[in-house]
Amino acid sequence: MIKNKKILLILVGIIVIILTGFVLLNQQSPVKQEEEISLNILDGVIEDINYENLDSFVAKINTADISGISENPIEKVIRLDEVTEWTIYDQNKGEEASADFTRAKEGDHILIFSLESPESINDLEQFTALKVMIFK
């Protein structure tokens, strides 16, 4: 009789484990969906910069490779916000280093990483820069 109870308890335990497994498999686990951000890169030269106004600067954007744009270069205001990342790319060393707004100056060649598409450059007066890379 004791042997039958042990076998019954083992079978009940196995059934509970199997049922728990099925329940867990049927539950949908929350999956983090990372936002895919498609950054667009605009090539330009800093035309005007005001070090007391940290919100924007003016750049001449190279539009030669952008379809549908007839004017080259085109002058646009580049908006900055608290998440805008500044980097300097040393062409001689091939290294990139963090920088800040004050390292930029008029005439610097830059790449602007933006969410706005290059094709919308004529329609927008300002672009928001998520990253600005200065070439030295």
Summary of the structure (lengths in Angstrom):
residues: 136
radius of gyration: 28.6
end to end distance: 87.3
largest distance: 94.4
contacts: 313
relative contact order: 0.21
helix: 23%
strand: 35%
